[in-house]
Amino acid sequence: MNRPELRRQLQALASRYPGAHPYTLALRFQAQTGRVLTGQQVKQLLAEPGNHRKQPAKQ
């Protein structure tokens, strides 16, 4: 799984569980995919600049 795909899946999880702690998201991700991530890794991936849908388009 490449990094953008990983970030996309984590963003989808975070939007399904707003306010969830990164460790909780990591556990949910592991349950769904079998891939182990730490809460710190989840936090870093979600903080990376990328295709954030919530950002307004630049004019």
C-alpha positions in Angstrom: 0.0 0.0 0.0 1.5 3.3 -1.0 1.6 6.4 1.2 -1.2 8.4 -0.5 -3.5 5.4 -0.3 -2.7 4.8 3.3 -3.4 8.5 4.1 -6.6 8.4 2.2 -7.8 5.3 4.2 -6.8 7.0 7.4 -8.6 10.2 6.5 -11.7 8.2 5.7 -11.5 6.5 9.1 -10.9 9.8 10.9 -14.0 11.3 9.2 -16.1 8.3 10.3 -14.9 8.7 13.9 -14.4 12.4 14.4 -12.5 13.2 17.6 -11.0 9.7 17.9 -7.6 9.5 19.4 -4.8 8.5 16.8 -4.2 5.3 18.8 -7.8 4.4 18.4 -7.7 5.0 14.7 -4.6 2.9 14.5 -6.4 0.0 16.2 -9.4 0.4 13.9 -7.1 0.5 10.8 -5.4 -2.7 12.0 -8.7 -4.5 12.5 -9.8 -3.6 9.0 -6.5 -4.1 7.1 -4.3 -6.3 9.3 -1.5 -3.7 8.9 0.0 -2.4 12.2 0.4 1.3 12.7 1.2 3.2 15.8 -0.8 6.2 17.0 2.2 8.4 16.3 2.3 7.1 12.7 -1.4 7.8 12.3 -1.0 11.3 13.7 1.9 12.1 11.3 0.1 10.7 8.3 -3.0 12.7 9.0 -1.0 15.9 9.6 0.9 15.6 6.2 -0.1 18.1 3.6 -1.9 16.4 0.8 -5.3 16.2 -0.8 -7.4 17.5 2.1 -11.0 17.7 1.1 -11.8 20.3 3.8 -9.4 22.9 2.4 -10.9 25.5 0.1 -9.7 25.7 -3.5 -7.0 28.2 -4.1 -8.0 31.1 -6.4 
